[in-house]
Amino acid sequence: MGRLHVLAKTATSYHGWGHNALGQLLKAPTTQETTPVSITALPAQTTALFGGAGSMCAIAAGRAWCWAHDATGQLGVRDLLVMPTAASVSDGTAPLSGLTHVAVGGVHSCVASATVVSCAGESSALKLGQSPPADASAVPLPVSLPSATGGPIRGLALGGQFSCALKGADGSREAWCWGTNGAGQLGTGTTTGAGPAKVVGLTDPSALATGREFGCALVGSTPHCWGRNAQGELGRATTSTYEAPGAVVGVSNAIVIATGDAHTCALLSTAEVSCWGHNSIGQLGSGTTGGVSAPAKIPGLTGVTHLGAGPGFTCATVGAAGDVRCWGANDAGQLGNGNTTNQSTPQPTSISGATALALGGGHACALLTGGTVKCWGQNANGQLGDGTRTSSTSGAAVSGLSNATAITAAPVPHFYGQHTCARRSDGSVACWGHNAHGRLMRGESMLIATPTLVNIP
């Protein structure tokens, strides 16, 4: 017996019922069963069954066989979770092309063509945007965005358990969000989770950014934010949660917004950076570790051209040479400065030539001139893309990727945010790192749906 499923033995056979999204019942499709169904895929001579929250094991002929959920290696089988080199997003048969945007969240990912958003990965709380909700999917499934809104897809932003898309022609752009909404992160004025719903109160937003449980949009040159605000991450000079967007106080010349787990920064038209929110590890770059609920400029940081924020740390590129500076948490070497000491002020790295930044759960990546990508920090799940699982404090080249035009990682804590994607110049997308629930969109998943012999050294 597992958490939400049951396997039972009669005198001559086995039957199962309940939850099956992870393959617990050893049958396809992975749909829930409300009445017992026959289980025929067990090893011969099975004598005992054991269940966990989403995993099952059997004893057969004195050996252990396990299947279903393996997100933390609990099956003891083999490593299907980690994809440490870049490979193309696929529909299960061939690579997808004609893609204009890509974004990754805590446990899911989305891509977009000119008119369609499709998402893959873990699907609880409607984060994949299908109606009715899909089970976890290793191939991108179309999101049920209302066609009546018209206009092209202009951008994507994914949080920990929710997703957003920017849609429409210039002058009439709209933000639409879907998924978990307990903190009002969908921006609909309520806390009810939903399929795609329009964010209220925004007039022609030009950019979106999402944190773990909050969102922001750029309207003109003023950021507007909504959702969880316990750390002041909305920049509205309070720590109250807001279910609808409101203007960030004191910022009227922003050109880029970057959101971390619980902090936010804006690149200003003066090439300076203002930050606000959580600051326990120095992620605001102020030289202190005290959080603020209203924007404050980072002292001495000028000439900034690009900006990225992650869970507890922030990076920027400076000058025409694209030199990377980072600050905040550094326990996994995510600041890229050759050590693992936290820093509350911007620190130089050895990385230059950067034209874009993407910060994830303990790792960071830079898109370099010429279309190559270099990543640094935590690499336990192959999120650096260099073909290894060895962390780096100074940067490692993503293997086999030479024509990237955009990169993305999820700004959520270490347990999530362990995969990375890049869009190529030919309109294809490549992803690498943690593949739980098929979040790499390769048409394959870490779910082990047949009993596999446990590897005991």
Buried (B, 14 or more C-beta within 10 A) or exposed (E): EBEBBBBEBEEEEBBBBBBBBBBBBBBEEBEEBEEBBEBEBBBEEBEEBBBBBBBBBBBBEEEBBBBBBBBEEBBBBEBBBBBBBBBBBBBEEEBBEEBBBBBBBBBBBBBBBEEBBBBBBBBBBBBBBBEEEBBBBBBBBEBBBEEEBEBBBBBBBBBBBBBBBBBBEEEEBBBBBBBBBBBBBBBBBBBEBBBBBBBBBBEBBBBBBBBBBBBBBBBBBBBBBBBBBBBBBBBBBBBEBBBBBBBBBEBEBBBBBBBBBBBBBBBBEEBBBBBBBBBBBBBBBBBEBEBBBBBBBBEEBEBBBBBBBBBBBBBBBBEEEBBBBBBBBBBBBBBBBBEBEBBBBBBBBBBBBBBBBBBBBBBBBBBBEEBBBBBBBBBBBBBBBBBBBEBBBBBBBBBEBEBBBBBBBBBBBBEBBBBBBBBBEEEBBBBBBBBBBBBBBBBBBBBBBEBBBBEEE
